Amino acid sequence: MAETCKTCKKEVESGIFLSPQFSDEKVLLFCSDKCKDEYIKVKIERIKVEYPKYYNKLIKSSKSEKNEDLFEVLQKDRK
């Protein structure tokens, strides 16, 4: 049974999984790192527009070693 990529909606047999953030949310599946990064950029942009104070906290926390992946995505988003 094939699943679909969260971003491009292409059917995939295997890919990159992100665990759910909320109890009522399903596991997110992406066909590639590109699709995963695109999804994260969209989410970050929404946070930036709707929750600017929280976005600033994200920027500060992303500079720590624990969040290197998030920091990379945020840096790409700023360019």
C-alpha positions, 0 to 999 in steps of 0.5 A, spaced: 500 500 500 503 506 497 502 512 501 502 519 498 508 525 499 505 530 504 508 536 499 507 534 492 502 528 493 506 523 489 505 516 491 511 513 495 513 506 497 518 509 502 521 516 504 522 521 510 518 521 516 516 526 521 513 524 527 506 528 529 506 534 533 499 533 536 496 527 538 490 528 533 495 528 527 498 523 523 505 521 521 508 526 515 511 522 509 515 526 504 518 523 498 525 527 499 529 532 503 526 537 498 519 536 499 520 536 507 524 542 507 519 545 502 513 543 508 517 546 513 518 553 510 511 553 509 510 552 516 515 557 518 512 562 514 506 561 517 509 562 524 513 568 522 506 571 519 501 569 525 506 569 531 512 573 530 514 573 537 514 565 537 518 566 530 523 570 534 524 565 539 525 559 534 530 563 531 534 564 537 533 557 539 535 554 532 542 557 533 543 552 538 547 545 537 541 541 538 537 544 532 542 545 527 537 542 522 532 547 523 537 553 523 539 550 516 532 551 514 531 558 517 537 560 514 535 558 507 528 561 508 531 568 509 535 568 503 
